[in-house]
Amino acid sequence: MAFVEVNSLFKSYDDSGFQGKYVLNDINFKVEENEFFCVIGHSGCGKSTLLNLLAGFIKPDKGEIYVNGKLVKKPSSQQGVVFQDHALFPWYNVIENVAFGPKIAGKKDAYDIALRLIKMVGLEGYEKKFPNSLSGGMAQRVGIARALASNPELLLMDEPLGALDAMTREKMRMEILKIWKQTKKTVVFITHSIAEAVYLADRVIVLKDGKIFLNQKIEMERPRQIHSDQFLKYTKMLEKVLFDSEKLIVE
Ligand SMILES: Nc1ncnc2c1ncn2[C@@H]1O[C@H](COP(=O)(O)OP(=O)(O)OP(=O)(O)O)[C@@H](O)[C@H]1O
């Protein structure tokens, strides 16, 4: 069994639930352990819905999701989530935000865990700062540290770089890859950006009209050279599927 298995998943927000109203319509895919898995699609195609289902925040109409062999039924510390708007507690400083999960779990070393992760995301010295005094990139680093603090098996990232300016975004991409390599987590990462998906992913799926239109392995050495022929080959392939209505390729 793969680390994550999504089997015949259907989700509608309409009680009548007939086909055609499904935001996700018979979605099937697998994510291997330690894989960096990207989901890409136009606005409204169901990316966040898929992530919320993986996180156990909402339930499917039909189908199942297994994470490490366990059926996802509700949110759990095994699924860490990073949100686009970082969703930090504004009344807590950085260390309290990061230590929150381990403290709730009764970990005696919650602050040690938090300190280690704050250092890992490059925010040493900022432990006592409050979210409103941090830049977008810094707040997102705290969001990542907080998600990692519960030592989840699966890290779910919903457009974590979407609100950042282009330069910070580029820097954060590299940071995320570094953190991924260091922690050896399995990552499901949602993005609007084709280049981001090709830069980051071991595998990309393209969601469109409630279906997976492409499930593609990205076979390139890291760090990836964004001007290389191979990189352009993949970006063109994804562009074609995203903007061309005919393709339906599932490996
Ligand atoms: N709670 C909800 N109730 C009703 N409809 C919803 C709800 N959440 C999402 N939808 C609808 O489901 C569809 C998919 O939304 P979703 O947020 O999953 O898309 P998305 O691909 O993440 O979009 P974006 O990239 O803009 O964030 C949209 O048509 C949206 O309006």
Ligand as a Chemical Component Dictionary entry (heavy atoms), coordinates in Angstrom:
data_LIG
# 
_chem_comp.id                   LIG 
_chem_comp.type                 NON-POLYMER 
_chem_comp.pdbx_formal_charge   0 
_chem_comp.three_letter_code    LIG 
# 
loop_
_chem_comp_atom.comp_id 
_chem_comp_atom.atom_id 
_chem_comp_atom.alt_atom_id 
_chem_comp_atom.type_symbol 
_chem_comp_atom.charge 
_chem_comp_atom.model_Cartn_x 
_chem_comp_atom.model_Cartn_y 
_chem_comp_atom.model_Cartn_z 
_chem_comp_atom.pdbx_ordinal 
LIG N1  N1  N 0 -17.895 25.177 2.079  1  
LIG C1  C1  C 0 -18.312 25.262 0.833  2  
LIG N2  N2  N 0 -19.632 25.334 0.531  3  
LIG C2  C2  C 0 -20.061 25.403 -0.748 4  
LIG N3  N3  N 0 -19.233 25.414 -1.803 5  
LIG C3  C3  C 0 -17.912 25.349 -1.582 6  
LIG C4  C4  C 0 -17.389 25.275 -0.257 7  
LIG N4  N4  N 0 -16.030 25.210 -0.341 8  
LIG C5  C5  C 0 -15.729 25.254 -1.659 9  
LIG N5  N5  N 0 -16.850 25.335 -2.396 10 
LIG C6  C6  C 0 -16.922 25.372 -3.871 11 
LIG O1  O1  O 0 -16.232 24.245 -4.351 12 
LIG C7  C7  C 0 -15.458 24.590 -5.508 13 
LIG C8  C8  C 0 -14.002 24.234 -5.234 14 
LIG O2  O2  O 0 -13.506 25.105 -4.221 15 
LIG P1  P1  P 0 -12.028 24.970 -3.659 16 
LIG O3  O3  O 0 -11.841 26.024 -2.640 17 
LIG O4  O4  O 0 -11.777 23.567 -3.274 18 
LIG O5  O5  O 0 -11.193 25.314 -4.981 19 
LIG P2  P2  P 0 -9.660  25.722 -5.144 20 
LIG O6  O6  O 0 -9.168  25.008 -6.354 21 
LIG O7  O7  O 0 -8.923  25.498 -3.887 22 
LIG O8  O8  O 0 -9.787  27.275 -5.432 23 
LIG P3  P3  P 0 -8.701  28.447 -5.156 24 
LIG O9  O9  O 0 -7.496  28.084 -5.984 25 
LIG O10 O10 O 0 -9.387  29.675 -5.679 26 
LIG O11 O11 O 0 -8.416  28.490 -3.704 27 
LIG C9  C9  C 0 -15.718 26.047 -5.771 28 
LIG O12 O12 O 0 -16.720 26.150 -6.748 29 
LIG C10 C10 C 0 -16.206 26.589 -4.443 30 
LIG O13 O13 O 0 -17.082 27.658 -4.622 31 
# 
loop_
_chem_comp_bond.comp_id 
_chem_comp_bond.atom_id_1 
_chem_comp_bond.atom_id_2 
_chem_comp_bond.value_order 
_chem_comp_bond.pdbx_ordinal 
LIG N1  C1  SING 1  
LIG C1  N2  SING 2  
LIG C1  C4  DOUB 3  
LIG N2  C2  DOUB 4  
LIG C2  N3  SING 5  
LIG N3  C3  DOUB 6  
LIG C3  C4  SING 7  
LIG C3  N5  SING 8  
LIG C4  N4  SING 9  
LIG N4  C5  DOUB 10 
LIG C5  N5  SING 11 
LIG N5  C6  SING 12 
LIG C6  O1  SING 13 
LIG C6  C10 SING 14 
LIG O1  C7  SING 15 
LIG C7  C8  SING 16 
LIG C7  C9  SING 17 
LIG C8  O2  SING 18 
LIG O2  P1  SING 19 
LIG P1  O3  DOUB 20 
LIG P1  O4  SING 21 
LIG P1  O5  SING 22 
LIG O5  P2  SING 23 
LIG P2  O6  DOUB 24 
LIG P2  O7  SING 25 
LIG P2  O8  SING 26 
LIG O8  P3  SING 27 
LIG P3  O9  DOUB 28 
LIG P3  O10 SING 29 
LIG P3  O11 SING 30 
LIG C9  O12 SING 31 
LIG C9  C10 SING 32 
LIG C10 O13 SING 33 
# 
